[in-house]
Amino acid sequence: MSSVHNELDKYVHGCSGIMSLEYSYLFAFFSIPREIIFDLWEIPPFGSLGKSEYKGLRRDRVDCLFISNGLETGIGMGTNQKLRYLNYIKPYADYLLSQGAMVSNINGYGKVIFFEQENR
């Protein structure tokens, strides 16, 4: 993560809310309020976006997704990380993109889904 720190830094300060698998890195190494960083593990390993009691993925709460290669392509195994990605994060990323969000691919990390300042 340290090798892409400066690249990620371009995006963290423009977000109202960030969801990331690597939330602890964001807590530790970026000067942003902790209350805008959301942990992937708050999402249940069952249900899917729009078909669950979980209502945490809303644009007024999470407007940036930091999607690492490990999250997007990882196996998940016992943590059901892959289910959380496929059933919640990926559909939410598609929703944000349909609402005008941008995607930036970051070599050595993955991608960031974000809104440019004028589209927030």
Backbone hydrogen bonds in HBPLUS format (Angstrom, degrees):
<---DONOR---> <-ACCEPTOR-->    atom                        ^
c    i                          cat <-CA-CA->   ^        H-A-AA   ^      H-
h    n   atom  resd res      DA  || num        DHA   H-A  angle D-A-AA Bond
n    s   type  num  typ     dist DA aas  dist angle  dist       angle   num
A0004-VAL N   A0001-MET O   3.02 MM   3  5.51 152.8  2.10 113.3 121.2     1
A0005-HIS N   A0002-SER O   3.36 MM   3  4.95 165.7  2.38  97.0 100.9     2
A0008-LEU N   A0004-VAL O   2.94 MM   4  6.21 163.9  1.97 162.9 167.5     3
A0009-ASP N   A0005-HIS O   2.86 MM   4  6.03 148.4  1.96 151.4 161.3     4
A0010-LYS N   A0007-GLU O   3.26 MM   3  5.62 149.3  2.36 104.9 112.8     5
A0011-TYR N   A0008-LEU O   2.93 MM   3  5.59 158.7  1.97 119.9 126.3     6
A0012-VAL N   A0008-LEU O   3.28 MM   4  6.56 153.5  2.35 154.5 162.3     7
A0014-GLY N   A0011-TYR O   3.21 MM   3  5.73 154.4  2.28 115.7 122.8     8
A0015-CYS N   A0012-VAL O   3.44 MM   3  5.62 168.5  2.45 108.2 110.9     9
A0063-ASP N   A0017-GLY O   3.03 MM  46  5.47 134.4  2.25 124.1 132.4    10
A0064-CYS N   A0017-GLY O   3.00 MM  47  6.11 137.2  2.19 163.6 172.8    11
A0018-ILE N   A0036-ILE O   2.68 MM  18  6.04 163.7  1.70 173.1 178.5    12
A0038-PHE N   A0018-ILE O   2.65 MM  20  5.85 162.1  1.68 172.1 173.9    13
A0019-MET N   A0064-CYS O   3.06 MM  45  6.55 153.0  2.14 151.8 158.7    14
A0066-PHE N   A0019-MET O   3.00 MM  47  6.25 172.5  2.00 165.0 166.7    15
A0020-SER N   A0038-PHE O   3.23 MM  18  6.66 153.0  2.31 168.7 169.8    16
A0025-TYR N   A0022-GLU O   3.08 MM   3  5.56 131.7  2.33 110.7 122.3    17
A0026-LEU N   A0022-GLU O   3.34 MM   4  6.78 156.8  2.39 148.7 155.1    18
A0027-PHE N   A0023-TYR O   2.92 MM   4  6.24 159.5  1.96 153.8 159.2    19
A0028-ALA N   A0024-SER O   3.01 MM   4  6.13 159.0  2.06 142.4 147.6    20
A0029-PHE N   A0025-TYR O   2.91 MM   4  5.91 161.0  1.95 158.0 161.4    21
A0030-PHE N   A0026-LEU O   3.26 MM   4  5.48 136.7  2.46 142.5 141.7    22
A0036-ILE N   A0033-PRO O   3.17 MM   3  5.86 169.0  2.18 118.6 121.9    23
A0037-ILE N   A0034-ARG O   3.09 MM   3  5.51 168.1  2.10 117.6 121.1    24
A0042-GLU N   A0039-ASP O   3.09 MM   3  5.85 169.5  2.10 124.1 125.8    25
A0043-ILE N   A0040-LEU O   3.10 MM   3  5.89 165.6  2.12 121.8 126.2    26
A0051-LYS N   A0048-SER O   2.81 MM   3  5.17 161.4  1.85 133.7 137.8    27
A0049-LEU N   A0087-ASN O   2.88 MM  38  6.20 159.7  1.92 161.5 154.9    28
A0061-ARG N   A0058-ARG O   2.91 MM   3  5.30 153.5  1.98 111.9 120.7    29
A0062-VAL N   A0058-ARG O   2.72 MM   4  5.77 171.2  1.73 174.9 176.0    30
A0065-LEU N   A0113-ILE O   3.00 MM  48  5.04 152.2  2.08 135.0 143.8    31
A0113-ILE N   A0065-LEU O   2.87 MM  48  5.04 162.1  1.90 148.3 154.4    32
A0067-ILE N   A0111-LYS O   2.83 MM  44  5.31 151.9  1.91 163.7 170.9    33
A0111-LYS N   A0067-ILE O   2.89 MM  44  5.31 162.1  1.92 145.1 151.1    34
A0071-LEU N   A0068-SER O   3.09 MM   3  5.22 125.6  2.40  98.3 111.6    35
A0072-GLU N   A0068-SER O   2.99 MM   4  6.29 170.0  2.00 158.5 160.7    36
A0069-ASN N   A0109-TYR O   2.61 MM  40  5.92 148.3  1.71 166.8 155.6    37
A0073-THR N   A0069-ASN O   2.85 MM   4  5.76 164.5  1.88 152.1 156.2    38
A0074-GLY N   A0070-GLY O   2.94 MM   4  4.79 127.4  2.22 117.3 126.8    39
A0079-THR N   A0076-GLY O   3.28 MM   3  5.85 141.7  2.44 145.1 140.1    40
A0080-ASN N   A0077-MET O   3.21 MM   3  5.87 167.2  2.23 121.8 125.7    41
A0084-ARG N   A0080-ASN O   3.14 MM   4  6.50 158.8  2.18 153.1 158.5    42
A0085-TYR N   A0081-GLN O   3.01 MM   4  6.31 154.2  2.08 148.0 155.5    43
A0086-LEU N   A0082-LYS O   2.84 MM   4  6.07 176.6  1.84 158.7 159.0    44
A0087-ASN N   A0083-LEU O   2.84 MM   4  5.70 163.9  1.87 150.0 155.0    45
A0088-TYR N   A0084-ARG O   3.07 MM   4  5.51 141.4  2.22 131.6 139.2    46
A0089-ILE N   A0084-ARG O   3.16 MM   5  6.54 163.2  2.19 149.2 153.7    47
A0090-LYS N   A0085-TYR O   2.81 MM   5  5.75 176.7  1.81 161.2 160.2    48
A0092-TYR N   A0088-TYR O   2.94 MM   4  6.02 152.9  2.02 148.4 157.1    49
A0093-ALA N   A0089-ILE O   2.77 MM   4  5.97 154.7  1.83 154.5 161.9    50
A0094-ASP N   A0090-LYS O   2.96 MM   4  6.22 160.5  2.00 153.1 158.0    51
A0095-TYR N   A0091-PRO O   2.92 MM   4  6.18 149.9  2.01 141.3 149.8    52
A0096-LEU N   A0092-TYR O   2.87 MM   4  6.18 165.3  1.89 154.6 157.3    53
A0097-LEU N   A0093-ALA O   2.95 MM   4  6.19 162.2  1.98 152.2 157.1    54
A0098-SER N   A0094-ASP O   2.96 MM   4  6.19 147.3  2.07 142.1 151.2    55
A0098-SER N   A0095-TYR O   3.04 MM   3  5.05 116.9  2.45  94.9 110.8    56
A0099-GLN N   A0095-TYR O   3.07 MM   4  6.37 125.1  2.38 141.5 156.3    57
A0099-GLN N   A0096-LEU O   3.01 MM   3  5.03 139.3  2.18  97.7 110.0    58
A0101-ALA N   A0096-LEU O   2.99 MM   5  5.38 158.8  2.03 142.6 138.7    59
A0100-GLY N   A0097-LEU O   3.17 MM   3  5.24 162.8  2.20 107.9 109.8    60
A0102-MET N   A0114-PHE O   2.63 MM  12  5.39 170.3  1.64 173.5 172.0    61
A0114-PHE N   A0102-MET O   2.98 MM  12  5.39 159.1  2.02 145.5 152.3    62
A0104-SER N   A0112-VAL O   2.91 MM   8  5.27 156.8  1.96 149.1 156.9    63
A0112-VAL N   A0104-SER O   2.91 MM   8  5.27 151.8  1.99 141.9 150.9    64
A0106-ILE N   A0110-GLY O   2.75 MM   4  5.27 169.6  1.76 142.5 146.2    65
A0109-TYR N   A0106-ILE O   3.00 MM   3  5.54 152.7  2.08 140.9 140.1    66
A0110-GLY N   A0106-ILE O   3.00 MM   4  5.27 144.6  2.13 142.4 152.7    67
A0119-ASN N   A0116-GLU O   2.87 MM   3  5.50 157.7  1.92 125.2 132.6    68
A0120-ARG N   A0117-GLN O   3.40 MM   3  5.61 167.4  2.42 114.1 113.5    69
